[in-house]
């Protein structure tokens, strides 16, 4: 192990080694568009977006199912309208019960 490190250190001490090391540092950390840090940030963002995509796809499926139920059954449509939009029939009172935490 020590011989490998001494070999690498001997190569990096030359002017070509120094230029190569500076280039690797520049490309790895300081270049804005192609840096390794930007690569890791993009990868993390991609994972978040794929999770969000799967959540939204599931929500689309459930919403389509709900729309289908509302279009085919009038009792479900009336129940939905009463619950979500607080609609009521004529001569009917609606009481809202608000629970406090």
N, C-alpha and C positions, 0 to 999 in steps of 0.2 A: 504494500500500500504506500509505503514511504517512497519507494522508487518511482511509482507512478506519479505521485504528487511532485517529486523533484523533477521528473521529466517534463511535466506540464508547466511547472514554474520556470524551468530553463527555456522553454519555447515561448512563454509569454513575456519574458524579459527582453526579447528582441523588439525592434521597431515594428515588425509585421505583427507580432503578438499583441503589442500594445494597441495598434490600430484595429486589429480584429476584436480585442476585448472592448474597446470603445464603441465599435460598430454594434456588437452584440448588446451592450448596455443601451445604446441609443435606440435600436430597433425594439428591444425588449421592454423598455420603460418610458422613454421620452417621446417617441414618435406618437402623435395624437391619434392617427387613424389606424395604425397597425401594431400598437403596443400589446404586450401580453396582458397588461391590466385591462385594456379595452376588450380584449378577447374574453377574459374571464367575466367581465361585466355583461357582455353580450350573451354569453352562455347562460348566466344566471337569469337574465331578462327573458331569454328564450324558454327556459323552464317555467317561469312564471306565466308566460303567455300561453304555453301549451296547457297548463293547469286551468287557466281562465277559459281557454277554448273548450275544454271538456266540460267544464261547469256550464258554459253557455249553451253547448249542444244539448246537454241534459235538460236545461231549462226550456229550450225550444221544443223538445219532444213533449215535455209535460204541458206546455202552453198549447201546443197543437191538440193534445188529447182533451184539454179543458175546453178549447174552442169547439171541437167536435161534439162534446157532450152538451154544450150550450146551444148549438145549432139544431140538435136532434131532439132534445127533451125540453118542453116548455116549463115544466115544474122546476127543473134545474136552472133555467134562465130566470124565472121569477125569484127563486131563492138567491141566486147570485146578485140580481139587481137590488133586492132588499138588503142583503148583507153589505155589499160593497158601496152602493150609491145611496143607501138609506131611503130608498123609494118606498112609498106606501100607497095603499088603496084609499079611495075617498072615504071620509068619515072614520078614519082609523088613526089612532095615536101611536107614535113610536117613542119608546123610552130607551135612552142610551145609558148603559151602566159602565162607568169608567173606573177601572181598578187602579188604585195607587200603590206604588211599591212600598 
